């Protein structure tokens, strides 16, 4: 409600579990705090020690503004990871709408090359907060010669879905309870983060389309990104691989539960088929039975 009305804004959402895990891996090291458990860290964040504890209100406000105005472009971390070329193209059209296409293509290619992990890893001081750390270290009670220890470029970090796998159940419950208590369901009809991803994909197609978008609803990339980001999908792939190894022929029948309402079992089955075909180098037929039984992917 308080943003300047004449500007353009780019807002990036990320799955709360992944965002919290990333914050935990960065902030204690940045502040030279050792031995802090993730449970204690989460308790401090959500008890008011950081503005980051208001993540859901932040989501709600910015997405409502994006729904009402063309001056806010919402991107998702998951979308940027899954298809950086498409999202950089979308960003370029938002920031520089009058750019001619040859210049746009060159700009997008350059931005893509400068945002790779290899490029960023080779220039770590360009992507850490050493300048801010140097300004704040005395306020944090650190000696004047303290050096920045944290980095935001990590080869083993940034994988969508890792937070659900690594965070303890007590911390995941805090996140789930905060989401349930927020107005994201009431105002935006987003009872889960995957529903929010679907909303982001819809807003992108409606207000900030890219020629690289896939217009087929059943094969919508935003929906597939949500499925890929769910760690339960990886579990499903592993379970079906075990069954495939003992099957007499490469035909599987299983049930996928549509745990989001908007995510189609057909899309999940298509991704499963792709993953299995890549690993087995063989063609598979998958018969999908869509059962709305409970809120999870389940093999049966």
Secondary structure, DSSP 8 states (H G I E B T S, - for coil): --S-TTS-EEEEE--HHHHHHHHHHHHHHHTT--S--HHHHHHHIIIIISGGGGHHHHHHHHHHHHHH-TTEEEEEHHHHHH-HHHHHHHHHHHH-TT--HHHHHHHHHHHHHHTSHHHHHTTGGGSS-HHHHHHHTTTTT--TT------S--TT---TTHHHHHS-HHHHHHHHHHHHHSSHHHHH--SSHHHHHHHHHHHHHHHS--TT----GGG-HHHHHHHHH-HHHHHHHHHHHHHHHH-SSSEEEEEE--SSSSS-HHHHHHHHHHHHHHHH-S--EEEEEE---SSS----
